[in-house]
Amino acid sequence: MEGMRVVYERRLPPWRYCFAPGQPFQAVKWAIWADVVVLMSVFDFNSAYSGLIARLAGKPLVVSPRGNLSPVALRKTALLKKVHGALFDRPSINRALFVHCTSSLDSAWASRYAPRAVIRLIPNGVAPPSSSADSVRSLDRGPTLPTNIVFIGRFHPVKNIHVLVEAFSSTSLPNIRLTLAGSDDGSYSSEIRRLASTDPRIAVLPFTPDPWTILSQASFVVLPSLTENFGNVILEALSIGKPVVVTETSGVAELVRRTGAGLVAQPTASSLRCALHQMVSGFQNFSSIALASAPNIRERYSWPTLAQSFSNAILERLSKR
């Protein structure tokens, strides 16, 4: 961000609800030094303590809940979050310069949790490698037949992967495989591998720090989540000209509707199965739209552009204090 120095506070273990012994000293140091403190989460010790210290020091706050105010998230450990929120998170949100939300859905969750909060909508960004962007520019139309449906993300129940597997397994799509790639999450990952083993068309790949290779090999990308404040993998896919299927409970669904480069489904097996069939039957058209939209996606959602929007939002709110 031009004219601003940004420093990231290191998260010290243990984290989440646990007390991290070194965190208070680090929070005090940065609260004294900083002009603005940005909290990148809610409902954990690090953001709670940093927000409290910043408020006591009279420093302005920006809070970015990152989907943790969704109904699905609030239902998990609900009592603990009610207490924690009343003591730490809601005071920080209500006194913040603004709450940074990444989508209209994310904004609605924040408004419901804290009706008095000031909200600014600034989406996530994307930075595809130049090789991926070059490959998009070299194509004048999409392939005619899809061969590889891809999911990339955490193997976590909220991602609803088991329902995607159920939906895909109930199709009779010829010569098409489903690739699931992501980080393990204990028993749920084991369950996904067990379900996938019953269908030879499904491959489960280990986590990779570089998703672009897998995305570049996708015919289209699916995000079946029960809830997402945004859904960055969909933005990444669109930025390199890949059509997508996303659930309506994901913030990025509004972008998919706006571009026409994919389909929006409900997070159910029947709806996802229907969307998969629709994508396959209309694949050439969706692929062409995605390829045509990709340059605008890369420009509009570039990190420098969005970082400047974030900087401008801070300066605009500070000018009104």
Residue, then its C-alpha position, 0 to 999 in steps of 0.5 A: m500500500e503506497g505510503m503505508r508501512v505494513v507489519y504482520e504480527r507473528r502468531l505465537p503458539p499455542w493459538r485459537y482459544c489458548f493463551a500464548p505466553g509471548q503474545p501479550f508482549q508482542a501485542v503491546k509493542w505493536a499497539i504502541w508503535a502502530d497507527v492502525v491495528v488490523l485484526m485478521s480474525v475473531f474468536d481467538f486469543n490473539s485477536a482478542y488480546s491485540g484488540l483489547i490492547a489497541r483499544l486501551a492504547g486508543k489506537p484505531l482498529v480494523v476487524s476482518p472476521r474472515g467468515n467467522l461470523s457466518p451462521v455455520a461458524l457461530r453454531k460451533t462452540a456457540l456458548l464459548k463464542k457468545v461469552h468470548g464475543a461479548l467480552f472481546d470481539r463485539p467491543s472491537i467490532n463496534r469500535a473499529l474504523f470498519v469491518h473488512c468484509t470480502s463479499s456481500l454475504d460476508s457483509a450480511w453476516a457482520s451486520r447481523y452480528a453487530p448492527r452498529a458496525v461500519i462495513r467496507l466490502i473489499p474482496n480478496g485478490v489473486a496473483p496467478p503466475s505469469s505462465s498461467a496468464d500467458s496460457v490463457r492469452s494464447l487460447d482463443r476458445g475453450p476446449t470442446l470436452p471436459t475431462n477433469i473436474v477439480f476441487i482444491g481446499r481443506f479437507h474439512p466438513v464445512k467444505n462439503i466434499h463428501v456431498l460432491v463425491e456423492a453427487f459425482s458418483s451418481t452421475s454417468l459422465p463418460n471419460i471424466r474424472l474428479t480430482l480432490a486435492g487439499s490438506d488433511d483434516g484427520s478423520y474427515s480426510s480418511e472418510i473422503r478417501r474411503l468414499a473416493s475409493t469406491d469410484p475409480r474415476i475419483a483421485v485424491l491428491p495430497f496437499t500442494p503449496d502450489p495450486w496453479t499446476i492442478l488448476s491449469q490441468a482442470s477442465f472446470v473447478v467445483l467449490p461445494s462448501l456449506t459456507e465461505n466468506f469468499g472462496n479464493v480458489i474460484l477466483e483463482a480458477l476464473s483468473i486463468g480462464k477456467p469455468v466453475v461450479v460454486t454453491e450459493t452459500s459462498g461469497v464468490a457466487e455473486l462474481v460467478r453470476r455476474t461473469g456468467a463463467g459458471l453455475v451456482a448450485q445449492p450445497t446438496a447432492s441433487s443440486l450439485r449433480c444437476a450443475l455438473h451435468q449442466m456444466v458438461s453439456g454447456f462446457q464449450n460456452f462456459s469455457s469461452i466465457a471464462l477465457a474472455s473474462a480472465p483478463n478483467i478478473r486479473e486486473r480488477y482483483s489484483w492485489p495492488t488494486l485491492a491493497q490500495s482500496f484497503s488503504n483508501a478505506i482506512l484514510e477515509r475513515l480516519s479523516k472522519r474521526 
